[in-house]
């Protein structure tokens, strides 16, 4: 029987398993406000979590921004300031750095003025003064999350060849080396998830992120002992506790890759259940990210229709029946219904996974496009 002390050993040594010791650096926020009291309040609210730069008006803010442009993730600016107003400052920033998150502090409640500011500055959000520090913290947190998602996509598209051939292939090889029964599992899960996502009409950004998450969803299993992964019989309670660590392990590993930060929470939640009885956090219903709900169905279908160390593969028909039974409990009922509706396409894709992956893969199409351009 496995000693539970080993759980912490596996978690603490994840970095060494992948030879990665990356430390997530703090985001840098630029705060621009001519009122010293507001400036200090904003700094006190956000310091510790972020690197803080400050300026007392838009003109000075522009100088600070130009000096530190490559480091700044988010800007908070007051509206009414001497020398240069906040909206003009943020508009100038937007012309050169549209992806930087921009938040405007204002005392105005005029909808036309605010709408104009939102459009010209590409504002993430405006905050009416006086504001609650806790409200500001949450808005900034959401803004940073959006920045990570946007920069993640940009980084992927800039060097898709490296991501696709080095990161994805090395991960697949690592998983295959741990458990021969999982050979091809991540690619098949991703394929089924993409078929469902396409049928749902998701956009290119969502398809790219779901494909990346699908390929990486089980990376945390490389920290699970092979004796557990390949055990021919039922796992003991202690062994099952270790196995259930893999979604959180996956999140930790992906968080160490800056360009993939945005999908880390998705891989962590692919074993949550619609009824709240899943793990690791017992999320329920739409509190589970859409991508994780999609991957959960694809993952379960592939697990059922693949031969494992402890049982033979089930037929496509039996697996579809099981998904139908679990709609509304284990799975999002609407997604399960759509997956069942796509049953024949899924069955054909399973039999010809290489061919269908070329057809549905967003990343592979982008890679081909980039190669042709080069």
C-alpha positions as CSV (number, residue, x, y, z in Angstrom):
1,X,0.0,0.0,0.0
2,X,1.2,3.5,-0.9
3,X,2.1,5.8,2.0
4,X,0.2,9.0,1.9
5,X,3.4,10.9,2.7
6,X,4.3,10.2,-0.9
7,X,1.6,12.6,-2.1
8,X,3.5,15.7,-1.0
9,X,6.7,14.1,-2.5
10,X,5.1,13.9,-5.9
11,X,3.7,17.4,-5.8
12,X,6.9,19.0,-4.5
13,X,9.0,17.4,-7.2
14,X,6.8,18.3,-10.2
15,X,9.3,20.9,-11.4
16,X,12.2,18.5,-11.3
17,X,10.1,15.9,-13.3
18,X,9.8,18.3,-16.2
19,X,13.2,20.0,-15.6
20,X,11.5,23.3,-15.2
21,X,12.1,25.8,-12.3
22,X,10.3,28.7,-13.8
23,X,9.0,31.2,-11.3
24,X,5.9,33.2,-12.3
25,X,6.9,36.9,-12.2
26,X,4.6,39.6,-10.9
27,X,2.6,41.7,-13.4
28,X,3.5,45.4,-13.6
29,X,0.7,48.0,-13.2
30,X,1.0,51.7,-14.0
31,X,-1.2,54.0,-11.9
32,X,-1.7,57.6,-13.1
33,X,-3.5,60.0,-10.8
34,X,-2.8,63.7,-9.9
35,X,-4.3,63.3,-6.4
36,X,-1.7,62.1,-4.0
37,X,-4.3,60.6,-1.6
38,X,-5.8,58.5,-4.5
39,X,-2.4,57.4,-5.6
40,X,-1.4,56.1,-2.2
41,X,-4.8,54.3,-1.8
42,X,-4.3,52.6,-5.1
43,X,-0.8,51.6,-4.3
44,X,-1.8,50.2,-0.9
45,X,-4.6,48.2,-2.4
46,X,-2.5,46.6,-5.1
47,X,1.0,46.4,-3.7
48,X,2.3,42.9,-2.8
49,X,0.4,41.3,-5.7
50,X,1.9,43.4,-8.5
51,X,4.9,45.6,-9.3
52,X,3.6,49.2,-9.2
53,X,4.7,52.2,-11.3
54,X,3.2,55.7,-10.8
55,X,2.7,59.0,-12.5
56,X,0.9,62.2,-11.6
57,X,-0.6,63.1,-15.0
58,X,-1.2,61.8,-18.5
59,X,2.0,63.3,-19.9
60,X,4.2,61.9,-17.2
61,X,2.3,58.6,-17.5
62,X,3.1,58.5,-21.2
63,X,6.8,58.9,-20.5
64,X,6.7,56.1,-17.9
65,X,4.8,53.9,-20.2
66,X,7.3,54.4,-23.1
67,X,10.2,53.6,-20.8
68,X,8.6,50.4,-19.4
69,X,6.2,49.4,-22.2
70,X,7.5,45.8,-22.5
71,X,6.7,45.2,-18.8
72,X,3.3,46.8,-18.3
73,X,0.3,44.6,-18.2
74,X,-2.4,47.0,-16.9
75,X,-2.9,50.7,-16.5
76,X,-5.3,52.5,-14.0
77,X,-5.7,56.2,-14.8
78,X,-7.8,59.0,-13.4
79,X,-9.8,60.9,-15.9
80,X,-9.6,64.6,-14.8
81,X,-6.0,65.6,-14.5
82,X,-3.9,68.6,-15.4
83,X,-1.6,68.7,-18.5
84,X,-3.2,65.6,-20.1
85,X,-6.5,64.0,-19.2
86,X,-6.8,60.3,-18.6
87,X,-8.9,59.5,-21.7
88,X,-6.3,61.2,-24.0
89,X,-3.5,59.4,-22.3
90,X,-5.2,56.0,-22.6
91,X,-6.1,56.7,-26.2
92,X,-2.4,57.3,-27.0
93,X,-1.4,54.1,-25.1
94,X,-4.1,52.2,-27.1
95,X,-2.6,53.3,-30.4
96,X,0.7,51.5,-29.6
97,X,-0.3,48.8,-27.2
98,X,-4.0,47.7,-27.6
99,X,-3.5,44.5,-25.6
100,X,-2.5,46.4,-22.4
101,X,-5.5,46.4,-20.1
102,X,-6.8,49.9,-19.5
103,X,-9.1,51.0,-16.5
104,X,-10.4,54.5,-16.1
105,X,-11.3,56.1,-12.8
106,X,-13.9,58.8,-13.2
107,X,-16.5,60.9,-11.3
108,X,-18.6,61.2,-14.5
109,X,-21.9,59.4,-14.8
110,X,-22.7,60.8,-18.3
111,X,-23.3,57.6,-20.4
112,X,-22.3,59.3,-23.7
113,X,-19.0,60.5,-22.3
114,X,-18.3,57.0,-20.8
115,X,-19.3,55.3,-24.0
116,X,-17.0,57.5,-26.0
117,X,-14.1,56.8,-23.6
118,X,-14.7,53.1,-23.8
119,X,-14.6,53.1,-27.6
120,X,-11.6,55.5,-28.1
121,X,-9.4,54.0,-25.4
122,X,-10.4,50.3,-25.7
123,X,-11.2,50.4,-22.0
124,X,-11.5,47.1,-20.1
125,X,-13.7,48.9,-17.5
126,X,-14.3,52.2,-15.9
127,X,-14.8,52.7,-12.2
128,X,-16.8,55.4,-10.7
129,X,-15.3,57.3,-7.7
130,X,-15.4,56.8,-4.8
131,X,-14.6,53.1,-5.2
132,X,-14.3,50.2,-2.8
133,X,-10.7,48.8,-2.7
134,X,-12.1,45.2,-2.8
135,X,-14.1,46.0,-6.0
136,X,-10.9,47.5,-7.6
137,X,-8.9,44.4,-6.6
138,X,-11.4,42.1,-8.3
139,X,-11.6,44.2,-11.5
140,X,-7.8,44.3,-11.7
141,X,-7.6,40.6,-11.2
142,X,-10.0,40.0,-14.0
143,X,-8.1,42.4,-16.2
144,X,-4.8,40.6,-15.6
145,X,-6.5,37.3,-16.4
146,X,-7.7,38.8,-19.7
147,X,-4.2,40.1,-20.4
148,X,-2.7,36.7,-19.8
149,X,-5.2,35.1,-22.2
150,X,-4.5,37.7,-24.9
151,X,-0.7,37.5,-24.6
152,X,-0.9,33.7,-24.5
153,X,-2.6,33.7,-27.9
154,X,-0.2,36.2,-29.3
155,X,2.8,34.2,-28.1
156,X,1.4,31.0,-29.5
157,X,0.8,32.5,-32.9
158,X,4.2,34.1,-33.0
159,X,6.0,30.8,-32.6
160,X,3.5,28.1,-33.3
161,X,6.1,25.7,-34.7
162,X,8.0,25.6,-31.3
163,X,4.7,25.1,-29.4
164,X,3.3,22.4,-31.6
165,X,6.5,20.4,-32.3
166,X,8.5,20.8,-29.1
167,X,6.0,21.4,-26.2
168,X,3.1,19.1,-27.4
169,X,5.3,16.3,-28.7
170,X,7.5,16.2,-25.6
171,X,4.4,16.1,-23.4
172,X,2.8,13.3,-25.5
173,X,6.1,11.4,-25.3
174,X,6.3,11.8,-21.5
175,X,2.8,10.5,-21.0
176,X,3.3,7.6,-23.4
177,X,6.5,6.6,-21.5
178,X,4.5,6.5,-18.2
179,X,1.6,4.4,-19.4
180,X,1.4,2.6,-22.8
181,X,-2.4,2.3,-22.4
182,X,-2.7,6.1,-22.7
183,X,-1.0,6.2,-26.1
184,X,-2.8,8.7,-28.3
185,X,-5.3,9.5,-25.5
186,X,-4.7,13.3,-25.4
187,X,-4.8,13.7,-29.1
188,X,-8.1,11.7,-29.4
189,X,-9.7,13.6,-26.5
190,X,-8.7,16.9,-28.2
191,X,-10.1,15.7,-31.5
192,X,-13.5,14.9,-29.9
193,X,-13.5,18.2,-28.0
194,X,-12.8,20.1,-31.3
195,X,-15.6,18.3,-33.1
196,X,-18.0,19.3,-30.4
197,X,-16.6,22.8,-30.2
198,X,-17.0,23.4,-33.9
199,X,-20.6,22.2,-33.8
200,X,-21.2,24.7,-31.0
201,X,-19.9,27.5,-33.2
202,X,-17.0,28.5,-31.0
203,X,-14.7,31.2,-32.4
204,X,-11.0,30.7,-33.4
205,X,-9.7,32.0,-30.1
206,X,-11.8,29.5,-28.2
207,X,-10.9,26.6,-30.5
208,X,-7.2,27.4,-30.2
209,X,-7.4,27.4,-26.4
210,X,-9.6,24.3,-26.1
211,X,-7.2,22.4,-28.4
212,X,-4.2,23.4,-26.3
213,X,-6.0,22.5,-23.1
214,X,-7.1,19.2,-24.5
215,X,-3.5,18.3,-25.5
216,X,-2.2,19.2,-22.1
217,X,-5.1,18.1,-19.8
218,X,-3.4,15.0,-18.4
219,X,0.2,16.3,-18.2
220,X,-0.1,16.1,-14.4
221,X,-0.2,12.3,-14.7
222,X,3.6,12.2,-15.3
223,X,3.9,12.8,-11.5
224,X,1.8,9.7,-10.7
225,X,3.7,6.5,-10.0
226,X,3.5,4.0,-12.8
227,X,2.4,1.4,-10.3
228,X,-0.8,3.3,-9.9
229,X,-1.3,4.4,-13.6
230,X,-0.9,0.8,-14.8
231,X,-2.4,-1.1,-12.0
232,X,-4.5,-3.9,-13.4
233,X,-7.1,-4.0,-10.6
234,X,-9.1,-1.5,-8.6
235,X,-7.1,1.3,-6.9
236,X,-7.1,1.5,-3.1
237,X,-8.5,4.6,-1.4
238,X,-4.9,5.9,-0.8
239,X,-3.9,5.2,-4.5
240,X,-7.1,6.9,-5.7
241,X,-6.3,10.0,-3.6
242,X,-2.9,10.2,-5.4
243,X,-4.5,9.7,-8.8
244,X,-6.9,12.5,-8.1
245,X,-4.0,14.9,-7.7
246,X,-3.3,14.9,-11.4
247,X,-5.6,17.9,-12.4
248,X,-3.9,20.1,-9.9
249,X,-0.5,18.8,-10.9
250,X,-1.5,19.7,-14.5
251,X,-2.4,23.2,-13.5
252,X,0.9,23.7,-11.6
253,X,3.0,22.5,-14.6
254,X,1.1,24.6,-17.1
255,X,1.4,27.7,-14.9
256,X,5.2,27.5,-15.2
257,X,4.8,28.1,-19.0
258,X,3.9,31.8,-19.3
259,X,2.2,31.6,-22.7
260,X,-0.1,28.9,-21.3
261,X,-1.2,30.5,-18.0
262,X,-4.6,31.3,-19.4
263,X,-5.7,27.6,-19.8
264,X,-4.3,26.4,-16.5
265,X,-7.6,26.5,-14.6
266,X,-9.3,24.6,-17.5
267,X,-7.1,21.5,-17.1
268,X,-7.5,21.7,-13.4
269,X,-11.3,21.4,-13.7
270,X,-11.8,18.7,-16.3
271,X,-12.8,16.2,-13.6
272,X,-15.4,18.4,-12.0
273,X,-19.0,17.2,-12.4
274,X,-22.2,19.1,-13.4
275,X,-23.8,18.0,-10.1
276,X,-20.9,19.2,-8.0
277,X,-19.6,15.8,-7.0
278,X,-16.4,16.0,-8.9
279,X,-12.9,17.0,-8.0
280,X,-10.7,18.8,-6.9
281,X,-13.0,21.7,-5.8
282,X,-16.5,20.3,-6.2
283,X,-17.6,23.0,-8.7
284,X,-21.1,22.7,-10.0
285,X,-22.9,23.6,-13.3
286,X,-21.7,26.6,-15.2
287,X,-19.2,27.4,-12.5
288,X,-17.1,24.8,-14.3
289,X,-15.4,26.5,-17.4
290,X,-17.1,25.6,-20.7
291,X,-13.8,24.2,-22.1
292,X,-13.5,21.9,-19.1
293,X,-17.1,20.7,-19.5
294,X,-16.3,19.9,-23.2
295,X,-13.1,18.1,-22.4
296,X,-14.8,16.1,-19.6
297,X,-17.2,14.5,-22.1
298,X,-14.4,13.8,-24.7
299,X,-12.1,12.4,-22.0
300,X,-14.8,10.0,-20.6
301,X,-15.8,8.8,-24.1
302,X,-12.2,8.0,-25.0
303,X,-11.5,6.3,-21.6
304,X,-14.6,4.1,-22.1
305,X,-13.7,3.2,-25.8
306,X,-10.0,2.5,-25.1
307,X,-8.5,-0.7,-23.7
308,X,-7.0,-0.1,-20.3
309,X,-4.8,-2.2,-18.0
310,X,-7.9,-3.2,-15.9
311,X,-10.5,-3.8,-18.7
312,X,-11.2,-4.1,-22.4
313,X,-12.6,-1.2,-24.5
314,X,-16.3,-0.6,-24.6
315,X,-18.1,-0.2,-27.9
316,X,-19.0,3.2,-29.3
317,X,-22.7,2.5,-28.8
318,X,-22.3,1.5,-25.1
319,X,-20.2,4.6,-24.4
320,X,-22.8,6.9,-26.0
321,X,-25.5,5.2,-23.9
322,X,-23.4,5.9,-20.8
323,X,-23.0,9.5,-21.7
324,X,-26.8,9.8,-22.1
325,X,-27.3,8.2,-18.7
326,X,-24.9,10.7,-17.1
327,X,-26.3,13.8,-18.7
328,X,-27.3,16.2,-16.0
329,X,-25.3,14.5,-13.3
330,X,-21.7,14.0,-14.5
331,X,-22.0,16.1,-17.7
332,X,-23.5,19.4,-18.8
333,X,-26.9,18.1,-20.3
334,X,-26.8,20.4,-23.3
335,X,-23.2,19.5,-24.2
336,X,-23.9,15.8,-23.7
337,X,-27.0,16.0,-26.0
338,X,-24.9,17.7,-28.7
339,X,-22.1,15.1,-28.3
340,X,-24.7,12.3,-28.8
341,X,-26.1,14.1,-31.8
342,X,-22.6,14.0,-33.3
343,X,-22.2,10.3,-32.5
344,X,-21.6,9.1,-36.1
345,X,-19.0,11.7,-36.7
346,X,-17.3,10.9,-33.4
347,X,-17.3,7.2,-34.3
348,X,-15.7,7.9,-37.7
349,X,-13.2,10.2,-36.1
350,X,-12.2,7.4,-33.7
351,X,-11.6,5.0,-36.5
352,X,-9.6,7.6,-38.5
353,X,-8.1,9.9,-35.9
354,X,-5.1,11.1,-37.9
355,X,-7.2,12.1,-40.8
356,X,-9.9,13.8,-38.7
357,X,-7.3,15.6,-36.6
358,X,-5.9,17.3,-39.6
359,X,-9.4,18.4,-40.5
360,X,-10.4,19.8,-37.1
361,X,-7.1,21.0,-35.6
362,X,-6.9,24.7,-35.3
363,X,-3.3,24.8,-34.3
364,X,-2.2,22.5,-37.2
365,X,-4.0,24.8,-39.7
366,X,-2.3,27.8,-38.2
367,X,1.1,26.0,-38.3
368,X,0.6,25.1,-42.0
369,X,-0.4,28.7,-42.7
370,X,2.7,30.0,-40.9
371,X,5.0,27.5,-42.8
372,X,3.6,28.6,-46.1
373,X,4.2,32.3,-45.2
374,X,7.8,31.5,-44.2
